[in-house]
Amino acid sequence: METERRQLLQLMVLHAAWMVGSGQLHYSVPEESQHGTFVGRIAQDLGLEVEELVPRMFRMVSKGQEDYFEVNVQNGVLFVNSRIDREQLCAQSPICIIHLEMIVDKPLRIFHAEVEIRDINDNAPIFPVNEHQLFILESRLLGSYFPLEGASDADIGSNGLLTYILSPNDYFQLREEKHGDLSKSLALVLYNALDREKISVHHLLLTATDGGQPELTGSVQLKITVLDVNDNVPMFNQSVYEVHLLENITEGTSVITLTAYDLDEGTNKEILYSFSNMMPPHLRQIFSIDSNTGEIKIKGKIDFEDINLFELQVEAADQGSYSLVGHCKVLIQVLDVNDNAPELSVTSMSVPVPEDSPLGTVVALMSISDSDAGINAQVSCSLWPHGLPFRLISTFKNYYSLVLAESLDREEVAEYRLVVTVQDQGTPSLSASSSLVVPIGDVNDNAPAFPQPSYTVFVKENNPPGAHIFTVSASDSDVAENALVSYWLDDKLWPLSSYISVHSESGKLYALQPLDYEEVKLLEFQVRAKDAGLPSLCGNVTVQVFVVDENDNAPEVSKAAEAPILLVVPVTAGHMVGKIHALDADSGYNAWLHYELHEASSSSWRVGLYSGEISTTHALDETEGVGNSMILLVLVKDHGKPVRSTTATLSISLVASTQAAQADAHLSRMGGSLKPLVDTTNIYLIIAICSVSSLFLLAIVVYVALRCQSQLEDGARYGPGTATLVCASEVGSWSYSQRHSRNLGCVAGEAGIKNDLMVFSPNIPVFAVNTGVGNAKELVPNLSGEVSHMEALRIFVTDALVFLSRLNAWHYTIGHHIQRQWGLIALCTSIYLFSFLIKFLAYPSTQAQDRYNFAYNKKCIKCIKKYKIHFILTIFVRILQRSRRCGEFTLPLL
């Protein structure tokens, strides 16, 4: 008895040392403690402040068990919450421990503690029956022993250590035998011969006393009946048989065959085998014994996880008149088989995970259990698929944490699907898996972005107020309010609130008032897009709105052009009388004017189609009605759609030469003369020639400088390109490099009407042509995305061409009023070459056999041919061809 107590004490000391080494909290409390019994100051032991238990959501989990304990979050004390019956909770286990898990948030952590339930002596020893009958032959030899079923005590340790006392008698003594650590036998030993004639029945009291304080006892009545005759008892080869058996063995499998022998003869020697009446009934549902052969077989299911040790009491009884019974014990130890897969449970999960979470953030807590034992209960945990930004970390025994291992980006992956697999080390290995879905929470880390850095929009003038002219749209890779984009105009550079507005949700641009090309040709502003995240992020785009001219202005004739004309006859055919001067506020085709006489006018006159010069159709003399006035109606029309026109009235009076002489004499008397008029005109001519020559030289210098700059820029910004035909007409075509220009064509809706209009554009960003109010069409973007200084110069030169085309029509008129023809030649040649060179600079070409049409300079060419300088001009053009290597230019010969 003292040895057992010493071994138990050593076992408890070793267990306490192991618990200290494991690094977790350990408490102990006796069973049957009242509600509220103090266990320990767990918050202090865990290093947590009592004030942070509630904010950090302190909670305790007792896995698979009732809530025997609770923590007072106000003071951090662990106390007993409900009644604890150690015998019900741990049965005969020498150490009874309840494992506790404490979880706190912010940050998420898990702690482990265990509470040992100490046994108290609350169970008295109990015998299987209240009265036990024994039948003993009087012929039994001294020293014979008779097995007894001992008492059981649900307590452990010293509380479960039983001592037996037999009531005083003269025939029997009590013997206790210990069989290793598995079992202990109790028997009556006969030490005096029995005499049935003296005493036929012996009544004894067997008392069991435990070692607890206070001591508890239990007793059983022993009724011993003394039998006569058959004095040899069947005997087994062994008193105790030990068998090892695998769990889950099939029914009908033989466990062991017992053999007993009897020295008697006849019927007293015949033996029948059976289970003892003292064996628990549930064992009879698992095992069966053949009464004749003594073979024990499996009858029910054997599961190591339920019972791992069976103790069978077997009897061998002879067939004598007074049957004698031999006894033996069969101990069946069940061996574990790997028949239970690991179990995985997720105890806590924090989702969604913000995409800006730091590395090491705990996403989920998991626990693993396996009902098997030994190597079959050793498990490993893995994560699939590989390459995910998560990893598993073992925190305590079979507890794991899923933590963040790499940075997250919701815009790349919005949700991760994980499979956590656990596998034991048994043979064959068993596994289990659990699927986890980890959504990623969005953070406002993406600013709204426009698909293009800038837009160019062409809008016809005179649009209705509130017309939709274009739509900008920005996208945001975030979600929810972080992707909710609103728009507004940034008018810091130029207040545009009276011209343009933008819808805050759709991004539609509206013209608040009709646009007038003659007042505003370009509106440039920025549209900003802002999301609704915190903090909000912004993006912007530049929008250029070019106002497209409409033919909304009629030509206007100057008052000086309608002054009365005094014509001295006779005059030759083709004599120029005067000129109609008209202007149109529009531009391009809408400002290109042509003149024609009204049908009611006299046939003696004609007007230049584009020059407005009025001349005679035949020679006029004094017979044509000298002294009469002729009224000419000249129609001035533009080339716009619809055509707008105006009428100029010109009064011509014919006078004879004698009347002219009288007029000259009158002028002489008045001190006047016609000579100063001619001299004044010559002075203007000289000024014009000098101005044009200076501009010509300036253009050459600018060209050389810009050419050098463009070659450097072209090498960096452009690759090889092919020629693109911009627009063709019945008089010629112009081809130029795609690397330097874009094909605007004619405004949509008017294609085919003005098919001879040449439109050249500079290098500008992506643009759109408005074919109608509210309908915009995007064209191909420019590679550079910006407007350079050279491109701005080209736009200016393009607008200057309209003035030059008008100036050409004035050349011939000036020549008629100047008698010095070499001055005319110099003027026409200078203007012609200057116009040619300007166009040559504005629209360079890299293709061979380019042709330039001089249709607008027909009158100037007439004049040059008239004075025999076409050869000189041809030589000059040839020099330009060689210097530019641009191909052959052909001058139309009239």
JOGIRA-V732908 format. One record per helix or strand of 3 or more residues. SS is the DSSP state (H for helix, E for strand). FROM is the first residue (numbers start at 1). TO is the last residue. If there is no record, write none. Layout:
SS | FROM | TO
SS | FROM | TO
This chain:
H | 2 | 22
E | 25 | 30
E | 38 | 40
H | 42 | 46
H | 52 | 55
E | 59 | 61
E | 69 | 72
E | 77 | 80
H | 86 | 90
E | 97 | 104
E | 109 | 118
E | 131 | 137
E | 145 | 148
H | 157 | 160
E | 162 | 166
E | 172 | 179
E | 183 | 190
E | 201 | 210
E | 217 | 227
E | 240 | 246
E | 254 | 257
H | 266 | 269
E | 271 | 275
H | 281 | 284
E | 287 | 289
E | 295 | 298
E | 309 | 318
E | 325 | 335
E | 343 | 349
E | 362 | 369
H | 374 | 377
E | 379 | 384
E | 390 | 396
E | 399 | 404
E | 415 | 424
E | 431 | 441
E | 454 | 460
E | 467 | 471
H | 480 | 483
E | 485 | 490
E | 500 | 502
E | 508 | 511
E | 522 | 531
E | 538 | 548
H | 559 | 562
E | 565 | 568
E | 576 | 579
H | 588 | 591
E | 593 | 597
E | 605 | 607
E | 613 | 616
H | 622 | 624
E | 629 | 638
E | 645 | 655
H | 657 | 669
H | 675 | 717
E | 723 | 729
E | 732 | 737
E | 767 | 772
E | 775 | 778
H | 789 | 817
H | 821 | 842
H | 855 | 866
H | 870 | 884
